[in-house]
Amino acid sequence: MSEMRSRVRGGSRFFIRNGGPLVAYSPERIYEEVGFIAYYFHWPHDEIMNMEHRERRRWCDEISKINRKLNDEPEKKNVFDVFGKR
């Protein structure tokens, strides 16, 4: 499968293509992911920004799982669940 990425620092274009349609991620969504990971794991900005979108999403999911377990909320929506998946 072909993969195409275009990262523009400080801009609004983050394109990902993994054999599917071209997807652009808004700066708001990227800031949300980066802020969420940085807040909980205290990782440096550059390290988080150098991750692929899929990896950042995975870390957001893992952080949300941790919060649900700590709050004893296995299936309920958690306010810290950035993507509202669970």
OpenMM code with the backbone's topology and positions (N, CA, C; nanometers):
from openmm import Vec3, app, unit

residues = "MET SER GLU MET ARG SER ARG VAL ARG GLY GLY SER ARG PHE PHE ILE ARG ASN GLY GLY PRO LEU VAL ALA TYR SER PRO GLU ARG ILE TYR GLU GLU VAL GLY PHE ILE ALA TYR TYR PHE HIS TRP PRO HIS ASP GLU ILE MET ASN MET GLU HIS ARG GLU ARG ARG ARG TRP CYS ASP GLU ILE SER LYS ILE ASN ARG LYS LEU ASN ASP GLU PRO GLU LYS LYS ASN VAL PHE ASP VAL PHE GLY LYS ARG".split()
positions = [
    Vec3(0.0832, -0.1192, 0.0000),
    Vec3(0.0000, 0.0000, 0.0000),
    Vec3(0.0870, 0.1246, 0.0000),
    Vec3(0.0430, 0.2219, -0.0725),
    Vec3(0.1206, 0.3455, -0.0749),
    Vec3(0.0821, 0.4320, 0.0442),
    Vec3(0.1781, 0.5073, 0.0881),
    Vec3(0.1527, 0.5986, 0.1986),
    Vec3(0.2060, 0.7348, 0.1592),
    Vec3(0.1265, 0.8388, 0.1834),
    Vec3(0.1694, 0.9742, 0.1516),
    Vec3(0.1451, 1.0612, 0.2731),
    Vec3(0.2487, 1.1346, 0.3110),
    Vec3(0.2349, 1.2252, 0.4241),
    Vec3(0.2874, 1.3616, 0.3858),
    Vec3(0.2223, 1.4622, 0.4359),
    Vec3(0.2696, 1.5990, 0.4201),
    Vec3(0.2502, 1.6674, 0.5531),
    Vec3(0.3594, 1.7064, 0.6161),
    Vec3(0.3499, 1.7758, 0.7438),
    Vec3(0.3965, 1.9191, 0.7247),
    Vec3(0.3141, 2.0110, 0.7644),
    Vec3(0.3482, 2.1524, 0.7555),
    Vec3(0.3416, 2.2085, 0.8961),
    Vec3(0.4570, 2.2324, 0.9564),
    Vec3(0.4609, 2.2861, 1.0927),
    Vec3(0.4004, 2.4255, 1.0931),
    Vec3(0.3139, 2.4471, 1.1886),
    Vec3(0.2507, 2.5777, 1.2016),
    Vec3(0.1414, 2.6030, 1.0992),
    Vec3(0.1191, 2.5065, 1.0098),
    Vec3(0.0143, 2.5220, 0.9097),
    Vec3(-0.1045, 2.4349, 0.9432),
    Vec3(-0.1907, 2.4164, 0.8462),
    Vec3(-0.3120, 2.3423, 0.8744),
    Vec3(-0.3215, 2.2124, 0.7960),
    Vec3(-0.2112, 2.1696, 0.7332),
    Vec3(-0.2214, 2.0503, 0.6514),
    Vec3(-0.1441, 1.9348, 0.7124),
    Vec3(-0.2144, 1.8307, 0.7426),
    Vec3(-0.1562, 1.7038, 0.7815),
    Vec3(-0.2323, 1.6007, 0.7004),
    Vec3(-0.1674, 1.5449, 0.5984),
    Vec3(-0.2343, 1.4504, 0.5098),
    Vec3(-0.1815, 1.3107, 0.5360),
    Vec3(-0.2695, 1.2147, 0.5372),
    Vec3(-0.2317, 1.0761, 0.5550),
    Vec3(-0.3038, 0.9952, 0.4487),
    Vec3(-0.2331, 0.9038, 0.3855),
    Vec3(-0.2971, 0.8137, 0.2900),
    Vec3(-0.2369, 0.6762, 0.3085),
    Vec3(-0.3200, 0.5812, 0.3425),
    Vec3(-0.2788, 0.4422, 0.3588),
    Vec3(-0.3688, 0.3546, 0.2735),
    Vec3(-0.3613, 0.3681, 0.1435),
    Vec3(-0.4432, 0.2885, 0.0551),
    Vec3(-0.5888, 0.3318, 0.0527),
    Vec3(-0.6212, 0.4398, 0.1207),
    Vec3(-0.7588, 0.4888, 0.1246),
    Vec3(-0.7627, 0.6321, 0.0782),
    Vec3(-0.8716, 0.6992, 0.1079),
    Vec3(-0.8831, 0.8397, 0.0663),
    Vec3(-0.7854, 0.9288, 0.1425),
    Vec3(-0.7515, 1.0375, 0.0816),
    Vec3(-0.6632, 1.1360, 0.1434),
    Vec3(-0.7402, 1.2077, 0.2533),
    Vec3(-0.6807, 1.2151, 0.3725),
    Vec3(-0.7481, 1.2743, 0.4871),
    Vec3(-0.6638, 1.3896, 0.5399),
    Vec3(-0.7253, 1.5039, 0.5636),
    Vec3(-0.6560, 1.6188, 0.6221),
    Vec3(-0.7061, 1.6364, 0.7651),
    Vec3(-0.6151, 1.6514, 0.8584),
    Vec3(-0.6511, 1.6700, 0.9982),
    Vec3(-0.6406, 1.8167, 1.0340),
    Vec3(-0.7417, 1.8657, 1.1009),
    Vec3(-0.7442, 2.0065, 1.1369),
    Vec3(-0.6421, 2.0345, 1.2467),
    Vec3(-0.5914, 2.1561, 1.2521),
    Vec3(-0.4976, 2.1918, 1.3586),
    Vec3(-0.5599, 2.1721, 1.4970),
    Vec3(-0.6902, 2.1968, 1.5087),
    Vec3(-0.7562, 2.1792, 1.6384),
    Vec3(-0.7468, 2.0347, 1.6864),
    Vec3(-0.7679, 1.9413, 1.5960),
    Vec3(-0.7605, 1.7994, 1.6318),
    Vec3(-0.6185, 1.7608, 1.6724),
    Vec3(-0.5206, 1.8118, 1.6017),
    Vec3(-0.3811, 1.7809, 1.6337),
    Vec3(-0.3435, 1.8408, 1.7684),
    Vec3(-0.3835, 1.9665, 1.7927),
    Vec3(-0.3560, 2.0292, 1.9229),
    Vec3(-0.4225, 1.9505, 2.0351),
    Vec3(-0.5435, 1.9021, 2.0101),
    Vec3(-0.6159, 1.8248, 2.1104),
    Vec3(-0.5386, 1.6970, 2.1458),
    Vec3(-0.4928, 1.6252, 2.0449),
    Vec3(-0.4157, 1.5032, 2.0683),
    Vec3(-0.2851, 1.5329, 2.1417),
    Vec3(-0.2114, 1.6313, 2.0928),
    Vec3(-0.0811, 1.6646, 2.1514),
    Vec3(-0.0983, 1.7136, 2.2950),
    Vec3(-0.1951, 1.8012, 2.3179),
    Vec3(-0.2195, 1.8514, 2.4527),
    Vec3(-0.2596, 1.7415, 2.5491),
    Vec3(-0.3424, 1.6495, 2.5024),
    Vec3(-0.3893, 1.5388, 2.5851),
    Vec3(-0.2724, 1.4503, 2.6287),
    Vec3(-0.1880, 1.4126, 2.5331),
    Vec3(-0.0720, 1.3268, 2.5638),
    Vec3(0.0285, 1.4007, 2.6513),
    Vec3(0.0575, 1.5260, 2.6173),
    Vec3(0.1551, 1.6036, 2.6940),
    Vec3(0.1084, 1.6240, 2.8379),
    Vec3(-0.0197, 1.6483, 2.8570),
    Vec3(-0.0740, 1.6712, 2.9911),
    Vec3(-0.0567, 1.5479, 3.0795),
    Vec3(-0.0880, 1.4318, 3.0251),
    Vec3(-0.0846, 1.3104, 3.1070),
    Vec3(0.0517, 1.2443, 3.1154),
    Vec3(0.1294, 1.2463, 3.0062),
    Vec3(0.2571, 1.1759, 3.0059),
    Vec3(0.3777, 1.2689, 3.0165),
    Vec3(0.3565, 1.3996, 3.0020),
    Vec3(0.4650, 1.4982, 3.0134),
    Vec3(0.5772, 1.4741, 2.9127),
    Vec3(0.5412, 1.4273, 2.7948),
    Vec3(0.6397, 1.4060, 2.6899),
    Vec3(0.6660, 1.5381, 2.6185),
    Vec3(0.7849, 1.5582, 2.5638),
    Vec3(0.8163, 1.6835, 2.4939),
    Vec3(0.7336, 1.7012, 2.3659),
    Vec3(0.7062, 1.8254, 2.3348),
    Vec3(0.6270, 1.8618, 2.2173),
    Vec3(0.6809, 1.7972, 2.0899),
    Vec3(0.8107, 1.8106, 2.0648),
    Vec3(0.8677, 1.7564, 1.9408),
    Vec3(0.8519, 1.6054, 1.9312),
    Vec3(0.8655, 1.5368, 2.0425),
    Vec3(0.8505, 1.3912, 2.0406),
    Vec3(0.7077, 1.3519, 2.0022),
    Vec3(0.6115, 1.4230, 2.0552),
    Vec3(0.4712, 1.3926, 2.0241),
    Vec3(0.4396, 1.4309, 1.8796),
    Vec3(0.4874, 1.5466, 1.8350),
    Vec3(0.4602, 1.5914, 1.6983),
    Vec3(0.5246, 1.5020, 1.5933),
    Vec3(0.6333, 1.4351, 1.6293),
    Vec3(0.7001, 1.3463, 1.5340),
    Vec3(0.6326, 1.2106, 1.5224),
    Vec3(0.5326, 1.1851, 1.6063),
    Vec3(0.4574, 1.0599, 1.5965),
    Vec3(0.3616, 1.0670, 1.4785),
    Vec3(0.3325, 0.9522, 1.4226),
    Vec3(0.2273, 0.9428, 1.3218),
    Vec3(0.0936, 0.9680, 1.3906),
    Vec3(-0.0025, 1.0162, 1.3147),
    Vec3(-0.1357, 1.0426, 1.3697),
    Vec3(-0.1924, 0.9173, 1.4365),
    Vec3(-0.1770, 0.8044, 1.3724),
    Vec3(-0.2297, 0.6786, 1.4262),
    Vec3(-0.1692, 0.6469, 1.5628),
    Vec3(-0.0399, 0.6732, 1.5789),
    Vec3(0.0258, 0.6471, 1.7072),
    Vec3(-0.0252, 0.7430, 1.8153),
    Vec3(-0.0416, 0.8722, 1.7786),
    Vec3(-0.0966, 0.9670, 1.8762),
    Vec3(-0.2361, 0.9258, 1.9194),
    Vec3(-0.3196, 0.8843, 1.8237),
    Vec3(-0.4546, 0.8378, 1.8573),
    Vec3(-0.4485, 0.7182, 1.9519),
    Vec3(-0.3556, 0.6276, 1.9259),
    Vec3(-0.3430, 0.5088, 2.0108),
    Vec3(-0.3073, 0.5493, 2.1539),
    Vec3(-0.2132, 0.6433, 2.1691),
    Vec3(-0.1768, 0.6885, 2.3036),
    Vec3(-0.2939, 0.7581, 2.3722),
    Vec3(-0.3729, 0.8370, 2.2980),
    Vec3(-0.4924, 0.8997, 2.3556),
    Vec3(-0.5897, 0.7933, 2.4040),
    Vec3(-0.6069, 0.6884, 2.3258),
    Vec3(-0.6948, 0.5783, 2.3670),
    Vec3(-0.6434, 0.5114, 2.4940),
    Vec3(-0.5125, 0.4895, 2.5004),
    Vec3(-0.4542, 0.4245, 2.6186),
    Vec3(-0.4706, 0.5117, 2.7435),
    Vec3(-0.4486, 0.6407, 2.7293),
    Vec3(-0.4667, 0.7321, 2.8424),
    Vec3(-0.6125, 0.7298, 2.8886),
    Vec3(-0.7047, 0.7279, 2.7925),
    Vec3(-0.8465, 0.7229, 2.8278),
    Vec3(-0.8804, 0.5934, 2.9014),
    Vec3(-0.8210, 0.4822, 2.8597),
    Vec3(-0.8425, 0.3546, 2.9295),
    Vec3(-0.7934, 0.3629, 3.0735),
    Vec3(-0.6765, 0.4223, 3.0915),
    Vec3(-0.6212, 0.4384, 3.2269),
    Vec3(-0.7178, 0.5197, 3.3125),
    Vec3(-0.7688, 0.6300, 3.2574),
    Vec3(-0.8627, 0.7146, 3.3325),
    Vec3(-0.9905, 0.6397, 3.3674),
    Vec3(-1.0422, 0.5619, 3.2729),
    Vec3(-1.1635, 0.4848, 3.3024),
    Vec3(-1.1392, 0.3844, 3.4142),
    Vec3(-1.0249, 0.3176, 3.4124),
    Vec3(-0.9940, 0.2207, 3.5182),
    Vec3(-0.9775, 0.2893, 3.6530),
    Vec3(-0.9057, 0.4005, 3.6553),
    Vec3(-0.8853, 0.4731, 3.7806),
    Vec3(-1.0161, 0.5260, 3.8380),
    Vec3(-1.1088, 0.5619, 3.7507),
    Vec3(-1.2373, 0.6158, 3.7945),
    Vec3(-1.3452, 0.5087, 3.8030),
    Vec3(-1.3049, 0.3841, 3.7845),
    Vec3(-1.3976, 0.2707, 3.7894),
    Vec3(-1.5168, 0.2930, 3.6963),
    Vec3(-1.4871, 0.3337, 3.5729),
    Vec3(-1.5884, 0.3589, 3.4705),
    Vec3(-1.5574, 0.2744, 3.3474),
    Vec3(-1.5801, 0.1442, 3.3528),
    Vec3(-1.5368, 0.0582, 3.2432),
    Vec3(-1.6019, 0.0855, 3.1079),
    Vec3(-1.7302, 0.1165, 3.1042),
    Vec3(-1.7967, 0.1342, 2.9754),
    Vec3(-1.8616, 0.2697, 2.9574),
    Vec3(-1.8652, 0.3503, 3.0602),
    Vec3(-1.9275, 0.4817, 3.0498),
    Vec3(-1.8382, 0.5789, 2.9750),
    Vec3(-1.8986, 0.6822, 2.9214),
    Vec3(-1.8195, 0.7881, 2.8583),
    Vec3(-1.7405, 0.8615, 2.9649),
    Vec3(-1.6167, 0.8854, 2.9359),
    Vec3(-1.5268, 0.9547, 3.0265),
    Vec3(-1.4958, 1.0914, 2.9669),
    Vec3(-1.4988, 1.1953, 3.0463),
    Vec3(-1.4713, 1.3303, 2.9950),
    Vec3(-1.3311, 1.3425, 2.9379),
    Vec3(-1.2417, 1.2544, 2.9770),
    Vec3(-1.1049, 1.2594, 2.9258),
    Vec3(-1.0876, 1.1778, 2.7993),
    Vec3(-1.1922, 1.1141, 2.7541),
    Vec3(-1.1875, 1.0366, 2.6309),
    Vec3(-1.2025, 1.1340, 2.5140),
    Vec3(-1.0897, 1.1752, 2.4590),
    Vec3(-1.0856, 1.2808, 2.3592),
    Vec3(-1.1746, 1.2509, 2.2389),
    Vec3(-1.1801, 1.1261, 2.1977),
    Vec3(-1.2483, 1.0932, 2.0746),
    Vec3(-1.3871, 1.0353, 2.0955),
    Vec3(-1.4323, 1.0238, 2.2208),
    Vec3(-1.5662, 0.9774, 2.2483),
    Vec3(-1.5951, 0.8382, 2.1972),
    Vec3(-1.4923, 0.7541, 2.1908),
    Vec3(-1.5088, 0.6207, 2.1357),
    Vec3(-1.5714, 0.5246, 2.2358),
    Vec3(-1.5543, 0.5506, 2.3640),
    Vec3(-1.6010, 0.4529, 2.4634),
    Vec3(-1.6846, 0.5186, 2.5676),
] * unit.nanometer
topology = app.Topology()
chain = topology.addChain("A")
for resn in residues:
    res = topology.addResidue(resn, chain)
    for name in ("N", "CA", "C"):
        topology.addAtom(name, app.Element.getBySymbol(name[0]), res)
